[in-house]
């Protein structure tokens, strides 16, 4: 599976005519893969607020689905660690806001974020020994305005 993902993504990058020095696929679970692209043109692949890399990820998933490979696959495509840095930033924001909620006992709404980052926040706060007994999370809003509320328990 890893080889199919790697070769398919490399072909997409070639068609896009974006130079890259490597594509690495790590299996993170039964049907979960983390794909990292190394390139000197990261700004082209990331795009504005990560929109281009999100589109590439979506295109890769669609191609794999069409090949009857990626039906229930979890696939994350990253460029030069961009998504990892974004994840770390979102987790730090959630922790700061959770501390505020614990201190004030008032709920707070985080800025709107995509489903991937909302999931990261929900899972992180629910799994953290520091926060799981003190706060809960809830998604609110619709479409691009969907956000997370952190609520005191």
Secondary structure as GFF3:
##gff-version 3
##sequence-region A 1 153
A	DSSP	alpha_helix	2	16	.	.	.	ID=ss1
A	DSSP	beta_strand	22	29	.	.	.	ID=ss2
A	DSSP	beta_strand	32	38	.	.	.	ID=ss3
A	DSSP	alpha_helix	42	46	.	.	.	ID=ss4
A	DSSP	three_ten_helix	48	50	.	.	.	ID=ss5
A	DSSP	alpha_helix	51	66	.	.	.	ID=ss6
A	DSSP	beta_strand	74	79	.	.	.	ID=ss7
A	DSSP	alpha_helix	82	104	.	.	.	ID=ss8
A	DSSP	beta_strand	108	109	.	.	.	ID=ss9
A	DSSP	alpha_helix	115	127	.	.	.	ID=ss10
A	DSSP	beta_strand	135	140	.	.	.	ID=ss11
A	DSSP	three_ten_helix	143	145	.	.	.	ID=ss12
A	DSSP	beta_strand	147	152	.	.	.	ID=ss13
###
